[in-house]
Amino acid sequence: MNQPNSENNSLDHIQMSATVSPDCCGRRLDQVASELFSDFSRARLQTWIKGGQLRVDGQQQVPKQKLLGGETLTVDVHLEPEGDWQAENIPLNIMYEDDHIVVLNKPTNFVVHPAPGNRSGTMLNALLYHCPQLESVPRAGIVHRLDKDTTGLMVVAKTLQAHTDLVAQLQARTVKREYEAVVTGVMTGGGVVDQPIGRHQIQRTKMAVISDGKEARTHYSVLERFEGHSHVRLRLETGRTHQIRVHMAHIRFPIVGDDTYAGRFRIHKGVTQELRDAAQNFGRQALHARELGLIHPATGEMVSWASELPDDMQSLLAALANG
């Protein structure tokens, strides 16, 4: 099958063409298009076919149209805004940026995506100000999230092609996401939590380990042990909502400061005033997305980034070390 030709593409205007191989005789238009124009999802290509932006020999067809081979498929799309969100001048801590992706180091107390009752002041609003063309990319290029009070690395797609590629990588589990956390309890060793996660049956704002939930797998290892606590490294194999927090609480090593899943920070007797102050003033879950690795959507090369632990977690670990 011939490779597609790009013609005068810009960030908001996509023009491509490709010739259908005779070997595709009898196959559906949307199936062939998804192979020829693999930078885009099949669902999006189906939308373009239905809307007449993807044509066969200049004619509009339906996604299930059978091809004979030899046809020319053309794409001519002016991308439209994906939402009605507003751009806001909010500072972003950018670790890396090129024409295809941007890697951010997210601070605490920063919501990633707008939600009912919380339409402004989010990372998405900030991204639209920093990179206005993101209004034409689903969710302004956000392909994965961190909780409001979880810090660390996130990647954002700057183009529709990069978005499709990164979503596929996340589904194929080729994106490396490693975290560090402080948990309550002294772990004897590492392991893996392989338990399905779904919406809590009673408290609908929470997630929980439930038998009919979605597959979820978290790997963990011990970095350092303290009296009553552990500093751990965690690696996500899947990416469910609140996955690390739910899994750690499930095995009875809840993350320090996690009011939703861990309750109050427990302090053993005889601790120093430094540790007592650090515990009482630590106002979030002690969880940080430390490392991020992925296949670059444009170059095909494996790239990675690392982020130092934020000051509040470093202070907590120092207080734990001093007892």
Buried (B, 14 or more C-beta within 10 A) or exposed (E): BEEBEEEEBEBBEBBBBBBBBEEBEEBBBBBBBBBBBBBBBBEBBBBBBBEEBBBBEEEEBEBEBEBEBEBEBBBBBEBEEBEEBEBBEBEBEEBBBEEBBBBBBBBBEBBBBBEEEEEEBBBBBBBBBBBEBBBBBBBBBBBBBBBBBBBBBBBBBBBBBBBBBBBBBBEEEEBEBBBBBBBBBEBEEEEEBEBBBBBBEEEEEBBBBBEEBBEBBBBBEBBEBBEBBBBBBBBBBBBBBBBBBBBBBBBEBBBBBBEBBBEEBEBEEEBEEBBEEBBEEBEBBBBBBBBBBBBBBBEEEEBEBEBEBBEBBEBBBEBBEEE
